[in-house]
Amino acid sequence: MVDTQQLYNKIETLPDSLLSQVADYVDFLIDRNDIPTNDVIPDWQIKETEKRIKQIENGEMELIPWDEAKTEIFKK
């Protein structure tokens, strides 16, 4: 079994270009195994989300229908 320090040592040997893949895989493992995290949503992100919700409700922001967005995403 690999202990935490061995894992850190292995990760340090990876090129920077692979670190995002490692992070994505760790996120996948956490999600797949329903492991609780201590992720805290920063205040700035909550405030920005609340601001955007108000803009949508007041008609100040135009939304793209999901079907259009999905079509555009999968074209690329």
N, CA, C and O of each residue as an XYZ file, in Angstrom:
304
protein
N       0.849     -1.178      0.000
C       0.000      0.000      0.000
C       0.894      1.241      0.000
O       1.944      1.269      0.643
N       0.463      2.246     -0.722
C       1.217      3.485     -0.834
C       0.765      4.443      0.264
O      -0.429      4.694      0.427
N       1.731      4.976      1.017
C       1.343      5.974      2.012
C       1.335      7.360      1.368
O       1.769      7.529      0.228
N       0.849      8.323      2.095
C       0.669      9.670      1.557
C       1.978     10.266      1.052
O       2.007     10.869     -0.021
N       3.045     10.109      1.801
C       4.330     10.682      1.394
C       4.834     10.052      0.095
O       5.373     10.751     -0.763
N       4.663      8.734     -0.055
C       5.058      8.072     -1.298
C       4.256      8.615     -2.474
O       4.783      8.808     -3.569
N       2.991      8.853     -2.229
C       2.139      9.405     -3.282
C       2.602     10.805     -3.671
O       2.696     11.120     -4.858
N       2.895     11.653     -2.671
C       3.418     12.991     -2.953
C       4.705     12.915     -3.762
O       4.894     13.679     -4.708
N       5.583     11.999     -3.394
C       6.852     11.860     -4.111
C       6.626     11.473     -5.563
O       7.294     11.988     -6.460
N       5.694     10.574     -5.792
C       5.391     10.169     -7.166
C       4.810     11.328     -7.963
O       5.166     11.532     -9.124
N       3.925     12.079     -7.344
C       3.301     13.210     -8.035
C       4.351     14.265     -8.388
O       4.285     14.874     -9.455
N       5.313     14.479     -7.496
C       6.365     15.466     -7.755
C       7.217     15.113     -8.964
O       7.829     15.998     -9.562
N       7.269     13.837     -9.338
C       8.073     13.440    -10.493
C       7.355     13.670    -11.814
O       7.974     13.629    -12.877
N       6.057     13.911    -11.748
C       5.279     14.107    -12.974
C       5.544     15.480    -13.585
O       5.790     16.447    -12.864
N       5.493     15.564    -14.904
C       5.595     16.885    -15.536
C       4.331     17.698    -15.232
O       3.252     17.142    -15.025
N       4.490     19.020    -15.209
C       3.363     19.908    -14.906
C       2.160     19.649    -15.808
O       1.016     19.824    -15.388
N       2.417     19.236    -17.034
C       1.318     19.021    -17.985
C       0.382     17.893    -17.566
O      -0.739     17.808    -18.067
N       0.824     17.021    -16.651
C      -0.025     15.910    -16.208
C      -0.728     16.174    -14.886
O      -1.607     15.406    -14.495
N      -0.359     17.239    -14.194
C      -0.923     17.480    -12.866
C      -2.428     17.715    -12.897
O      -3.134     17.305    -11.975
N      -2.929     18.368    -13.943
C      -4.382     18.591    -14.012
C      -5.114     17.267    -14.185
O      -6.229     17.114    -13.686
N      -4.509     16.308    -14.883
C      -5.137     15.000    -15.037
C      -5.183     14.265    -13.698
O      -6.166     13.592    -13.386
N      -4.115     14.398    -12.909
C      -4.089     13.777    -11.582
C      -5.197     14.380    -10.716
O      -5.930     13.656    -10.042
N      -5.312     15.706    -10.741
C      -6.345     16.378     -9.954
C      -7.737     15.936    -10.398
O      -8.610     15.695     -9.564
N      -7.943     15.830    -11.707
C      -9.241     15.377    -12.219
C      -9.545     13.957    -11.758
O     -10.682     13.646    -11.405
N      -8.524     13.093    -11.762
C      -8.743     11.708    -11.346
C      -9.062     11.627     -9.854
O      -9.913     10.840     -9.441
N      -8.389     12.427     -9.059
C      -8.674     12.457     -7.623
C     -10.113     12.923     -7.399
O     -10.837     12.338     -6.593
N     -10.530     13.977     -8.111
C     -11.916     14.448     -8.015
C     -12.904     13.342     -8.396
O     -13.938     13.162     -7.753
N     -12.557     12.605     -9.465
C     -13.403     11.493     -9.911
C     -13.533     10.448     -8.805
O     -14.636      9.986     -8.513
N     -12.407     10.073     -8.189
C     -12.429      9.069     -7.128
C     -13.259      9.524     -5.936
O     -14.004      8.738     -5.352
N     -13.127     10.799     -5.581
C     -13.901     11.345     -4.464
C     -15.397     11.282     -4.771
O     -16.203     10.857     -3.943
N     -15.745     11.714     -5.982
C     -17.150     11.730     -6.386
C     -17.699     10.308     -6.506
O     -18.788     10.017     -6.012
N     -16.960      9.441     -7.148
C     -17.398      8.066     -7.402
C     -17.625      7.293     -6.108
O     -18.501      6.431     -6.039
N     -16.835      7.603     -5.089
C     -16.915      6.877     -3.831
C     -17.663      7.639     -2.745
O     -17.631      7.261     -1.574
N     -18.343      8.726     -3.147
C     -19.143      9.528     -2.211
C     -18.360      9.907     -0.955
O     -18.866      9.805      0.163
N     -17.122     10.343     -1.158
C     -16.284     10.758     -0.040
C     -16.582     12.224      0.256
O     -16.445     13.071     -0.626
N     -16.983     12.531      1.471
C     -17.276     13.934      1.791
C     -15.998     14.774      1.774
O     -14.926     14.307      2.161
N     -16.131     16.003      1.325
C     -14.993     16.920      1.301
C     -15.320     18.130      2.154
O     -16.472     18.360      2.519
N     -14.317     18.878      2.456
C     -14.498     20.099      3.244
C     -14.531     21.320      2.346
O     -14.165     22.419      2.763
N     -14.970     21.124      1.113
C     -15.016     22.243      0.176
C     -15.967     23.315      0.698
O     -17.108     23.031      1.062
N     -15.486     24.525      0.726
C     -16.284     25.659      1.161
C     -16.395     26.607     -0.027
O     -15.393     26.946     -0.657
N     -17.593     27.023     -0.319
C     -17.782     27.963     -1.417
C     -17.380     29.340     -0.910
O     -17.919     29.826      0.085
N     -16.417     29.976     -1.610
C     -15.962     31.296     -1.152
C     -17.084     32.338     -1.212
O     -17.975     32.255     -2.057
N     -17.027     33.311     -0.311
C     -18.047     34.364     -0.255
C     -18.202     35.087     -1.583
O     -19.319     35.394     -2.001
N     -17.068     35.364     -2.259
C     -17.151     36.100     -3.520
C     -17.960     35.325     -4.552
O     -18.664     35.920     -5.368
N     -17.858     33.983     -4.517
C     -18.583     33.176     -5.488
C     -20.079     33.152     -5.166
O     -20.908     33.164     -6.076
N     -20.420     33.119     -3.903
C     -21.831     33.175     -3.499
C     -22.433     34.509     -3.910
O     -23.531     34.553     -4.465
N     -21.715     35.601     -3.638
C     -22.218     36.939     -3.995
C     -22.385     37.079     -5.497
O     -23.380     37.635     -5.962
N     -21.414     36.577     -6.266
C     -21.502     36.663     -7.728
C     -22.693     35.856     -8.245
O     -23.399     36.304     -9.148
N     -22.916     34.692     -7.686
C     -24.054     33.864     -8.089
C     -25.370     34.559     -7.771
O     -26.283     34.574     -8.595
N     -25.468     35.138     -6.570
C     -26.684     35.867     -6.194
C     -26.912     37.053     -7.127
O     -28.047     37.329     -7.515
N     -25.836     37.755     -7.488
C     -25.948     38.893     -8.398
C     -26.469     38.446     -9.756
O     -27.334     39.101    -10.338
N     -25.948     37.338    -10.259
C     -26.369     36.853    -11.579
C     -27.812     36.359    -11.556
O     -28.540     36.536    -12.533
N     -28.235     35.742    -10.451
C     -29.627     35.295    -10.336
C     -30.555     36.503    -10.403
O     -31.579     36.461    -11.085
N     -30.205     37.583     -9.698
C     -31.026     38.804     -9.743
C     -31.067     39.383    -11.153
O     -32.113     39.845    -11.608
N     -29.922     39.358    -11.848
C     -29.888     39.865    -13.222
C     -30.806     39.042    -14.129
O     -31.492     39.597    -14.987
N     -30.817     37.743    -13.942
C     -31.680     36.872    -14.744
C     -33.143     37.166    -14.428
O     -33.963     37.303    -15.337
N     -33.469     37.262    -13.146
C     -34.846     37.525    -12.741
C     -35.340     38.883    -13.225
O     -36.524     39.041    -13.527
N     -34.442     39.866    -13.301
C     -34.816     41.213    -13.750
C     -34.742     41.371    -15.260
O     -35.012     42.452    -15.783
N     -34.377     40.301    -15.968
C     -34.283     40.369    -17.424
C     -33.059     41.127    -17.915
O     -33.016     41.536    -19.075
N     -32.072     41.319    -17.063
C     -30.864     42.050    -17.442
C     -29.826     41.150    -18.106
O     -28.840     41.636    -18.661
N     -30.046     39.855    -18.048
C     -29.097     38.912    -18.621
C     -29.860     37.960    -19.527
O     -30.880     37.393    -19.135
N     -29.360     37.795    -20.731
C     -30.021     36.910    -21.679
C     -29.471     35.498    -21.527
O     -28.256     35.298    -21.512
N     -30.352     34.538    -21.417
C     -29.946     33.151    -21.274
C     -30.044     32.428    -22.600
O     -30.882     32.755    -23.441
N     -29.182     31.447    -22.780
C     -29.212     30.616    -23.977
C     -29.943     29.327    -23.615
O     -29.600     28.691    -22.618
N     -30.933     28.931    -24.395
C     -31.634     27.672    -24.115
C     -30.649     26.500    -24.115
O     -29.702     26.481    -24.902
N     -30.872     25.535    -23.241
C     -29.966     24.410    -23.082
C     -29.727     23.674    -24.405
O     -28.594     23.291    -24.695
N     -30.768     23.472    -25.205
C     -30.594     22.759    -26.476
C     -29.620     23.486    -27.393
O     -28.803     22.850    -28.059
N     -29.698     24.817    -27.433
C     -28.759     25.602    -28.253
C     -27.334     25.490    -27.710
O     -26.384     25.313    -28.473
N     -27.195     25.595    -26.402
C     -25.870     25.508    -25.789
C     -25.264     24.135    -26.044
O     -24.090     24.029    -26.399
N     -26.058     23.085    -25.864
C     -25.573     21.718    -26.068
C     -25.151     21.503    -27.521
O     -24.115     20.894    -27.783
N     -25.945     21.998    -28.456
C     -25.613     21.871    -29.874
C     -24.285     22.569    -30.168
O     -23.429     22.034    -30.873
N     -24.133     23.761    -29.619
C     -22.907     24.535    -29.842
C     -21.691     23.835    -29.239
O     -20.625     23.807    -29.853
N     -21.842     23.275    -28.054
C     -20.740     22.586    -27.395
C     -20.302     21.368    -28.210
O     -19.107     21.154    -28.416
N     -21.259     20.578    -28.668
C     -20.916     19.347    -29.350
C     -20.492     19.559    -30.799
O     -19.992     18.630    -31.433
N     -20.684     20.770    -31.336
C     -20.161     21.081    -32.668
C     -18.637     21.095    -32.645
O     -17.989     20.756    -33.634
N     -18.079     21.486    -31.520
C     -16.630     21.619    -31.414
C     -16.055     20.317    -31.095
O     -14.837     20.197    -30.958
